[in-house]
């Protein structure tokens, strides 16, 4: 009887210890920026890189001045796309949508701008494109006081894997970071591996993969993939817990339930031996 009680107590203690170890290990794998301390941590941050226009990107360019009739020569018209137009009354039965027409950068990195002709814009920032067109209009005595606005139209990034809201997200500003992307995707789920977030990027005709450890602030801010570019794909791998759940019954040698079952079996065998 004493051995029976001893075995039960041993099993209970073993179970508690395993739970405590499991909870501590989980906390270490979930917390972001574990090496940062408020008021104490200082580190070099990767310089913010403004997004530059690349071939196949689509941008809108709007020219304004005191003379609207003059600037209309340099602005593409607002396009109205109507679906299901009735030939009898000219009304749309399925609704319609409107949008500003944009310029698609060709494979040579150029756009065909009204009056000015071909302009090479690949590798330029929004502000650089706007400044270039403004100076060309002034130097050519076409518009005296132009205000040029350039906006992105189809630039986006993709976030996949263990996040709460995976999908494609539009880029509406000059620079965006990995933290911005994960925020737009609703942060990682509890099953996301914080230690291995991948960024897939096409550079110079090659597919490159960068790894970021979110548990280390130093690695996050110093990573070459901290600043994202258009068409980047962010992938969050599942952690060990999710991987174990993908088995038939979630019970393998790496799972807590396996060791609990094994301990229970050994305890039962010990009790039978005593009897």
ABEGO torsion letter per residue (X at the ends): XAAAAAAAAAAAAAAAAAAAAAAAAAAAAABBGAABBBGABBBBBBBBBBBBBBBGBBBBBBBBBABAAAAAAABBBBBBBBBGBBAAAGBBAAEBBBBBBBBBBBAAGBBBBBGAEBBBABGBBAAAAAAAAAAAAAAAGABABBBBBBBBAABBBBBBEBBABBEBBBBABABBBAAAAAAAAGEBBAABBAABBBBBBBBGGBBBBBBBBAABAAAAAABAAABBBBGBBBBBBBBAAAAAAABAAGBBAABAAAAAAAAAAAAAAAAAAAX
